[in-house]
Amino acid sequence: MSIRRKWFAWGRIPMVRQILFLLGCVMIIVAPLVGVIPGPGGIIVFGFGLGLVLKYSEWAKRQYVRFKRRHPNKGRWADWGMRRSSARRREARLRRDGGMSDRLAGD
């Protein structure tokens, strides 16, 4: 088994998933405090926390999908920021189908 597979296998253990979810929640809560320090630290801490919460919480995933359906342009930027593969597929499909400007001008 490769090192990468062993590392990702930890995410399947329920206790580890709960700990990582709670760590993400703590990071989101701490982000405004870190934001006071000069530099982009608060944004980075918030982004990592949000990534952990979205990865390990089904409820958060459903809320995120609902947000993306209501605000497609904001959801596109969030996907791009998190480097999601679905964002790359969507961008390629929109380019292939004739451009993004007419489809994404609504938001």
Order of alpha helices (4+ residues) and beta strands (2+ residues): alpha-alpha-alpha-alpha-alpha-alpha
